[in-house]
Amino acid sequence: MAVCNPIGNPSSPQLVKWSNGSAVTNIAHINSTQDTDVIVVTDDGKAYIGNASSVPMTPVVNSGAVAGTGGKHPKCVLVQQGGKKDVLCGSSSLSRPALPSDFDAMQITAGYGLVCALNKKGEAWCWQDGGNTGGGIQSVVSATPSKFPFSEPMVYIQAGQNSVCGIKFGGGAECKFSYHDTNVLPAPTPDPAGLGTTPADFAPNAKTIQIGYKTGVVINKDGSAKYYPGGATLNVGKAIAAGGDRAAISVVNETGDVYLIDGGNAKQVNGQYKAEAHSCSL
């Protein structure tokens, strides 16, 4: 789902439960990783990695955890350490990636083999983490964290599959992506390495963006949601957040309704799957 707290935190053990079968009721943040796994951050600043039906009782982070992110391979946690936030990544155990020593993180995001961290300067630093990255994106993202070549500072970033997108400090969205995904977003002819960049006037009113594999959603400041390819308007009410992993994208609206987006069609998820809209990370 999109990066929001579930309503009820949640009360049903069918949604998320500990390995002993009891419901996880003190969730502060939850995010999917791999195809079936989740990263759960609890109200007391602990982080756990497991799957929705069996979250281990032993945390991978004992204190200070703020949020988690994951894609096909990477699992990362944003951690408050003293006066700044840092990043820890790994599989069963976590360690700090080779970011600058003074890196003060605002946000982390992961996609299919990609991880990016945004600092307070508006710089996005990205690296590969154990998965496939295709085409031109390899020319700017390596195994070692490095500053991603956005045209200006960013206030929000999102790693997809073979792509990295952001909301510019000056307004509007910008994405750079490999030739695999040039059919998703409007772009000029890819450069010789196969890397495409959205035009300067792409999504000028964007508030957030979510890009998966050959699909994407842009949410504008007025709450309208656009589906890509094509830019068709989604019927989801006033949208506030988008999330997802690879081909699956979800949207949450201002009343906490969750919609699954498939081929430009929005289908509301009924039952216990509601979100606390005020807790979405945007």
FIKOL-208264 format. One line per field, with one value per residue (C-alpha): x, y, z; residue in one letter; residue number from 1. Coordinates in steps of 0.02 Angstrom, whole numbers, plus 32768, in hexadecimal, padded with zeros to 4 digits. Example, Ala and Ser with C-alpha at 12.3 -4.5 7.8 and 13.67 -1.06 7.14 Angstrom:
xx = (8267; 82AC)
yy = (7F1F; 7FCB)
zz = (8186; 8165)
type = (A; S)
seq = (1; 2)
REM end
This chain:
xx = (8000; 8031; 80A1; 801B; 7FEC; 7F5F; 7EC2; 7EB3; 7F6F; 7F2B; 7EB0; 7E9D; 7F24; 7EFB; 7F55; 7FFB; 8027; 80BB; 8109; 80A3; 8002; 7FCE; 7FA5; 8026; 7FC6; 8049; 807D; 80C7; 80F9; 80EF; 8135; 813F; 81E1; 8208; 8165; 811F; 8187; 8169; 81CD; 816E; 81A0; 8149; 811B; 81B0; 822F; 8254; 825A; 8231; 8242; 81D2; 8136; 8086; 8052; 80EF; 8153; 81E7; 81E5; 829D; 82B8; 833F; 8344; 832F; 830E; 82FA; 82A6; 8238; 8208; 8236; 8240; 8260; 825C; 8282; 8324; 8352; 830D; 8334; 8302; 8309; 834C; 8354; 8402; 841F; 83FA; 83F0; 83A7; 840E; 83F3; 840B; 83F8; 840E; 83B1; 83A6; 841C; 8432; 84CA; 84EC; 850D; 85A3; 854A; 85AB; 85CD; 8568; 84D1; 8430; 83A4; 82F3; 82AE; 82DD; 8290; 82B4; 827E; 82B4; 836B; 8379; 8383; 8384; 8393; 8364; 83C3; 8394; 83F5; 837C; 83FF; 83CC; 8452; 8431; 8481; 8460; 8434; 8431; 83B5; 83AA; 83B7; 839C; 83DD; 841C; 83F4; 8494; 84F7; 84C6; 84A2; 852B; 8547; 8595; 8522; 8536; 84D8; 844E; 8452; 83AD; 83A8; 8386; 8368; 82D6; 8253; 821A; 8264; 822A; 828A; 822E; 8268; 82F3; 82BF; 82D0; 8251; 8243; 81E2; 824E; 8268; 822E; 8193; 8167; 81A7; 8244; 826D; 8306; 82EE; 8335; 82FD; 8293; 821A; 821B; 816D; 812A; 8152; 8163; 821B; 828E; 82F5; 835F; 8417; 8497; 849C; 83DF; 83B5; 8318; 82E7; 8238; 821F; 8237; 817B; 8147; 80BF; 80D6; 8058; 8094; 8093; 80D6; 80FC; 8103; 8154; 8158; 817A; 812E; 80AA; 80A4; 8033; 8049; 7FE4; 7FCC; 7FBB; 7EFE; 7EEC; 7ED3; 7F30; 7F75; 7FA1; 8034; 804B; 7FCE; 7FAA; 7EF3; 7E9C; 7E77; 7DCF; 7E0E; 7DC7; 7E46; 7EE8; 7F6F; 7FEF; 8029; 8091; 80B8; 813C; 816B; 80CA; 8050; 8022; 7FA7; 7F5B; 7F12; 7E94; 7E6A; 7DEA; 7E64; 7E1D; 7E9F; 7E98; 7EFA; 7F2D; 7F31; 7F44; 7EF9; 7E65; 7E4F; 7DFD; 7DD5; 7E0F; 7D83; 7D80; 7E0D; 7E83; 7E6B; 7EF5; 7F09; 7F10; 7F5F; 7FF1; 8023; 80D6; 80B5)
yy = (8000; 80B5; 80ED; 8112; 80CB; 804C; 807D; 801C; 7FFF; 7F7A; 7F18; 7E80; 7DF8; 7DD1; 7E71; 7E68; 7DF2; 7DBD; 7D11; 7CD6; 7D00; 7D9B; 7E3D; 7EC7; 7F57; 7FDF; 8001; 80AC; 8086; 7FF2; 7FD5; 7F41; 7EF4; 7E62; 7E12; 7DD9; 7E2C; 7EC6; 7F40; 7F71; 8005; 800B; 809F; 8081; 8098; 7FE1; 7F99; 7EE6; 7E89; 7DF6; 7DCE; 7E09; 7D66; 7D4C; 7DE1; 7DA8; 7DE2; 7E15; 7EC3; 7EED; 7F9D; 7FB0; 806B; 8108; 80BA; 8136; 80DF; 804D; 8030; 7F9D; 7F61; 7EBC; 7EA7; 7F37; 7F52; 7FF8; 8057; 8112; 8129; 81C0; 81CA; 8261; 8301; 82B4; 8220; 8196; 80FF; 8046; 7FC1; 7F07; 7E63; 7E07; 7E85; 7F3D; 7FAD; 805E; 8074; 80DC; 8183; 8221; 8226; 82C6; 8285; 82BF; 825A; 8298; 8205; 8159; 80FB; 8055; 8003; 7F6C; 7F63; 801E; 8081; 813E; 81B2; 826B; 82E0; 838A; 83E0; 8395; 831E; 826F; 81EB; 8143; 8099; 7FE9; 7F68; 7EB5; 7EBC; 7EDB; 7F8D; 7FA1; 800A; 80BB; 80C5; 8060; 80F3; 8160; 80E0; 8068; 7FF8; 808C; 8119; 81B5; 8257; 823D; 82BA; 8313; 83C1; 8417; 83F0; 837E; 837F; 82CC; 8238; 818B; 80F6; 8088; 7FFD; 8040; 80F1; 817A; 8208; 82A2; 833F; 83D7; 8460; 84DC; 8474; 83EA; 8339; 82F5; 8241; 81EB; 813A; 80B3; 8088; 7FFC; 807C; 8103; 80CC; 80FD; 81B6; 8241; 8252; 8290; 8213; 81B2; 81DD; 8162; 8102; 80EC; 8166; 81CF; 826E; 82B7; 8363; 83FC; 841F; 836E; 836A; 8420; 8410; 8368; 8349; 8297; 8210; 8152; 80F0; 8033; 7FC3; 8012; 806A; 8108; 817F; 823A; 8290; 834A; 83CF; 83D9; 831E; 82E6; 8246; 8222; 8176; 8156; 8129; 81A1; 8218; 81E5; 8226; 81A0; 819A; 8191; 822E; 82A9; 8246; 8269; 81DC; 8154; 80BB; 8011; 7F94; 7F6E; 7F53; 7F6F; 8024; 8060; 810A; 814C; 81DB; 825C; 81EB; 8159; 80F1; 8083; 8065; 7FE7; 802A; 7FB0; 7FEA; 8093; 804A; 8070; 7FEC; 8015; 7F97; 7F78; 7F32; 7F4D; 7F9C; 8053; 80D1; 815F; 81E7; 8266; 81EE; 81E0; 8215; 82A8)
zz = (8000; 7FFE; 808B; 810E; 81B6; 81AF; 8210; 82B2; 82B7; 8280; 82ED; 827C; 8284; 81CF; 819B; 81F8; 8286; 82EF; 82DB; 8371; 8315; 8376; 831C; 830B; 8358; 8370; 82BB; 8298; 81E4; 8170; 80C2; 804D; 8010; 7F9D; 7F62; 8009; 8092; 80FB; 8164; 8201; 826E; 8316; 8384; 83F6; 8367; 8344; 8293; 8260; 81BB; 8194; 8132; 8155; 81A9; 8210; 824E; 82BB; 836F; 8366; 831B; 829B; 82E4; 83A1; 83AD; 8346; 82AE; 8250; 81AD; 813E; 8084; 8012; 7F5F; 7F0C; 7F6C; 7FE0; 808F; 80E2; 817F; 81A2; 8252; 82C5; 8310; 837E; 8320; 8272; 8215; 81C7; 8156; 817A; 80F3; 80DC; 80E2; 8188; 81DA; 81B0; 819D; 8163; 80A8; 8071; 8076; 80A9; 8163; 8179; 8117; 816C; 811E; 8103; 80A2; 8060; 7FCF; 7F79; 7ED7; 7E73; 7EA3; 7EC4; 7F65; 7F74; 800A; 800A; 807E; 80C4; 8038; 7FBB; 7F76; 7F42; 7F5A; 7F07; 7EF9; 7EBB; 7F3E; 7F02; 7E73; 7DBA; 7D7B; 7CC2; 7C35; 7C4D; 7D06; 7D21; 7CDE; 7D72; 7DFC; 7E34; 7ECB; 7F27; 7F5F; 7EF5; 7ED8; 7E58; 7DC6; 7DDF; 7D94; 7E3B; 7EF4; 7F1B; 7FA5; 7F84; 7F27; 7EF2; 7EAD; 7E33; 7DC1; 7D52; 7D83; 7E05; 7E11; 7E7E; 7EA3; 7E82; 7F02; 7E7F; 7E57; 7DDD; 7DCA; 7D7A; 7D51; 7D09; 7CCB; 7C5D; 7BAE; 7BF9; 7C3F; 7BB9; 7B88; 7C34; 7C41; 7BC0; 7B95; 7B0D; 7AAA; 7B28; 7B2D; 7AE4; 7B88; 7B83; 7C0F; 7BF7; 7C54; 7C5E; 7C10; 7C7F; 7C7F; 7CAF; 7D36; 7D6E; 7DFD; 7E3E; 7EFA; 7EF2; 7E74; 7E74; 7DE7; 7DDB; 7D47; 7CAB; 7D14; 7D7B; 7DDC; 7DF6; 7E7F; 7E68; 7EEE; 7ED0; 7EF6; 7E43; 7E15; 7D68; 7D27; 7CB2; 7C27; 7BDE; 7C6D; 7C85; 7D22; 7DA5; 7DFC; 7EB0; 7F00; 7F48; 7F4A; 7FCB; 7FB9; 7F42; 7F63; 7F1F; 7EEE; 7E3A; 7DD6; 7E67; 7E8D; 7F11; 7F35; 7FD8; 7FDB; 8060; 80B5; 80C3; 8035; 7FE0; 7F24; 7EBE; 7E14; 7D84; 7CD1; 7CF6; 7D53; 7E0D; 7E7B; 7F2F; 7FB0; 802C; 80DC; 8159; 80DC; 8109; 812A; 81A5; 8122; 8198; 81B4; 80FC; 80E3; 806F)
type = (M; A; V; C; N; P; I; G; N; P; S; S; P; Q; L; V; K; W; S; N; G; S; A; V; T; N; I; A; H; I; N; S; T; Q; D; T; D; V; I; V; V; T; D; D; G; K; A; Y; I; G; N; A; S; S; V; P; M; T; P; V; V; N; S; G; A; V; A; G; T; G; G; K; H; P; K; C; V; L; V; Q; Q; G; G; K; K; D; V; L; C; G; S; S; S; L; S; R; P; A; L; P; S; D; F; D; A; M; Q; I; T; A; G; Y; G; L; V; C; A; L; N; K; K; G; E; A; W; C; W; Q; D; G; G; N; T; G; G; G; I; Q; S; V; V; S; A; T; P; S; K; F; P; F; S; E; P; M; V; Y; I; Q; A; G; Q; N; S; V; C; G; I; K; F; G; G; G; A; E; C; K; F; S; Y; H; D; T; N; V; L; P; A; P; T; P; D; P; A; G; L; G; T; T; P; A; D; F; A; P; N; A; K; T; I; Q; I; G; Y; K; T; G; V; V; I; N; K; D; G; S; A; K; Y; Y; P; G; G; A; T; L; N; V; G; K; A; I; A; A; G; G; D; R; A; A; I; S; V; V; N; E; T; G; D; V; Y; L; I; D; G; G; N; A; K; Q; V; N; G; Q; Y; K; A; E; A; H; S; C; S; L)
seq = (1; 2; 3; 4; 5; 6; 7; 8; 9; 10; 11; 12; 13; 14; 15; 16; 17; 18; 19; 20; 21; 22; 23; 24; 25; 26; 27; 28; 29; 30; 31; 32; 33; 34; 35; 36; 37; 38; 39; 40; 41; 42; 43; 44; 45; 46; 47; 48; 49; 50; 51; 52; 53; 54; 55; 56; 57; 58; 59; 60; 61; 62; 63; 64; 65; 66; 67; 68; 69; 70; 71; 72; 73; 74; 75; 76; 77; 78; 79; 80; 81; 82; 83; 84; 85; 86; 87; 88; 89; 90; 91; 92; 93; 94; 95; 96; 97; 98; 99; 100; 101; 102; 103; 104; 105; 106; 107; 108; 109; 110; 111; 112; 113; 114; 115; 116; 117; 118; 119; 120; 121; 122; 123; 124; 125; 126; 127; 128; 129; 130; 131; 132; 133; 134; 135; 136; 137; 138; 139; 140; 141; 142; 143; 144; 145; 146; 147; 148; 149; 150; 151; 152; 153; 154; 155; 156; 157; 158; 159; 160; 161; 162; 163; 164; 165; 166; 167; 168; 169; 170; 171; 172; 173; 174; 175; 176; 177; 178; 179; 180; 181; 182; 183; 184; 185; 186; 187; 188; 189; 190; 191; 192; 193; 194; 195; 196; 197; 198; 199; 200; 201; 202; 203; 204; 205; 206; 207; 208; 209; 210; 211; 212; 213; 214; 215; 216; 217; 218; 219; 220; 221; 222; 223; 224; 225; 226; 227; 228; 229; 230; 231; 232; 233; 234; 235; 236; 237; 238; 239; 240; 241; 242; 243; 244; 245; 246; 247; 248; 249; 250; 251; 252; 253; 254; 255; 256; 257; 258; 259; 260; 261; 262; 263; 264; 265; 266; 267; 268; 269; 270; 271; 272; 273; 274; 275; 276; 277; 278; 279; 280; 281; 282)
REM end
